[in-house]
Amino acid sequence: MFITFEGIEGTGKSTQIALLQQHLESQGHKVRVTLEPGGSRIGAELRRVLLSLENRDLTPQAELFLYLADRAQHVAQVVRPAIAAGAVVLSDRFADSTVAYQGYGRGMDPELLHRLNAVAVDGLWPDLTLLLDLDPVIGLERAMSRNSREGKTNAEGRFEAESIAFHTRVRQGFLDLAARSPERISIVDATGAPEDIALRVRALVEAKLHA
C-alpha cells in the first residue's frame, strides 16, 4: 500500500508519519518511510537545490521540472520496489504537492501539471492521501520555528520565505484537490495535540487497509 501525506508547511507531516510508522510496525506491517524531494540518492541532491534560500532566483519552470525529475527517480528507485517487497510506503509529499505549490501557488496550469505528474509517476498513484489541514499563519510559524531549532533556515527555508498569500493559495489548492478526489484524499484537521491527530490518521489508514 502507498500512503502519502500532504499539506502546507508546518502541518506536522513528519510527526504523523513517525507515529503511524510505529503503529503499523506494532501491528506487524513492514513500513518504508520516504519523502519528496529527496527520497532517492539523486533526489537528495535535488532537495538541496530546491529548498535552499540561496536559490530564490530559481524560475517556476525550472522548479517544476526539478520536482518532476525527483519524483520520477523516487518512484522508480524507492516507492515501486518497496511496494513490490510488501511494504506499506509512507511518503512525506508526492504529486499533489506539485499541483498545489506550482499550480495554485505559482500560477501554472493545474491541468498541465496533472499530465506532467502522470508521466513522472508512471502509473503509480497513492492508495490513500492524508491532507493535514492548518491555517497558513500557524503553519508558517511552526515551520520557521522548526527550521531555526534544527539550523535549517538557510538550507531548507525557501518556501517558508514565501508570503502568507502564497501559502493561502497552496492550502486552497490542496482543498480543491481533496474535493475532486474524495475517494483518495482525506482531510485531517491538523490543529490540536499530535496524539489526537494520530488517532484520526490511524482510523483512516486502518479503514483503507481492511477495505
N, C-alpha and C positions, 0 to 999 in steps of 0.2 A: 504494500500500500504506500502511496505517495501523498504526504500531507504537507501543505505549505502554510506559512504564517505571513500575513501581510499587515500593513498599517503604516501610518506616518511615523516620523522619528519619535522615539521616546515612549512607545506604547507598551514596552515590556516583552517584546517578542522573544528575546534570548532567554529571559527568565522563565517564560511559559514553556518554551521548548525544553529547557532543562528539567522542569517539573514533570512535564509529560513523558520525557525520556525515562525518568526514574520510575514513574508509574507503569509504563509499558514493560520495562525490563523486569519489574517486580512481578508482572503477570506472565513472564516467560517469553516475551517477544524479543527478537533481535532488532536493534534500533541503530540506524545510521543518521547522525545529525550533520547537517551541512548548511551552507549559506551562499547567497549571491549579493554582491560579487565576491569571488574569492574561494569558491568551493573546490576548484581544481588547482593543480600546480600553476598552469598558465593564468588561471583566474586570480590567483594571489598577486601576480604581477599587475594585472589589470585593476585590481582593487586599489593598489597604491596610487595608480594614475587617476582613477575615477573619484576617489574620496578625499584626496589631498587638497588643502586650501591653496597650495602652490599652483594648482591647475584650474583656477577660477576662470581662466580665459578659454577653457575647453568649449568648443561650439556645441550647440544642441545636437547637431547631426553626428559629430564625432562621438559625443557622449552616447548617443543611441547605439551606434554600431559597435562600440566597445562593450556595452552591456549585452548586446546580442551575441557577440563573439564569446564573452564569458559564459553565457547561457548554453550555447551550442557545445562548448567544451565540457561544461558541468554535466549536462545530460549524458553525453557520450562516455565520459570517463568516471563519473561518480554515481549519478542517480540511477541510470538504467542498470548498470552492473549490480548495484546494491539491491534493487528490487528483484533482479534475477536470482540473487543469492538468498532471497527470502526475508529481507529486512523491511521493517517499516521505516521509510525515509522521512525525516522531518527537516524541511528546508526553511531557513530564515530568508524569505523573499523568493519570488520566481517571476513568471511572465506578467502577472497582474501589475507588478510594480512599474514595469516599463510603460504600460498604458496610463497608469495614474500619474507618474512623475514626468515622463517625456510627453505624454499626450495632454492631460489636463494641466499639469504644472508648466510645461514648456510651450504648450500650444500647438503641438504636432497633431496630425490627423489620427485619431484613435483607430479608425478602421484600417489604415495603412499599418499601424503598429500591430494590430491583431494579425494581419497577414505576415508581417516580418517575424513575429513571435512564432507563428506556425512553422516557419522554416527552421528557426533556431531550436525549437523543442522536438522537431522530427517525430511528431505524433504522440509524444509523451506529455499528457496533461495531468494535473493533480486529481486524486480521487476526492480530496476534501481540502478546502482552503478556509482557514480561520482568520477572519479580518478583525484585528484588535482595534477598536474604535475609541478615539480620545480627542478632546478639544486640542487643537493645534498649539494653543498658548501653553497648556500644561505639558504637552508632549515635548515641545522645544525646550522648556525649562528643564525637564528631566534629562533630555538628550545632552544638553550643554553641560549640565552638572556631571553627568556620567563621563563625558569626554574629558572634562577638566580633572576629575578624580583619577581617571586612568591615563592621563597625559597624552590624550589623542586629539586635542583640539585642532592642531595643525594637520596631523596625519589623516584624520577621518572626519573633519568638520566642514566639508564643502557644502553639504546640503543643509546643515544646521545654520549656515550663514545666509541662507535664503530668507526672504521676507515671510511674515505671517500670511500675507495674501497668497503667496506661492503654496504654502503648506495647507491653506484652506482649500485651494483648488485641488490639490492632491487628495485630500481627505474626501472631497466630493466625488472625485474620480473613483476612488475605492467603493464608495457607497453606491454609485451608479453601476459599477461592475457587479456588485452584490445583488442589486435589483434585477440585473439582466440574467444572472446565473444563480438563482436561489437554490437550485439543486446541488450546486458545488460549493458555493461561498456562504458561510455562516458568519454573521456579525456577532462579535463578543464585546460587551461593554468592558473597556479596559480601565475603568475607574475602580477604586476600592482596593482591598488587600490582595496581594498576589495569590494567596492561598484560596481566596474565594473565586477569583478569576480562573484559577487552575481547575476548580471543581466544575465550572461551566465548560471549560475546554475538554476536560475528561469525559463529560457526559456526551458531548458531540462526537468525540472520537470513538467512544465505546459503541454508540448507536451505529456509526458507519462500519466499524469492524464486525458487528454482529448483524448487519443488514442482510 
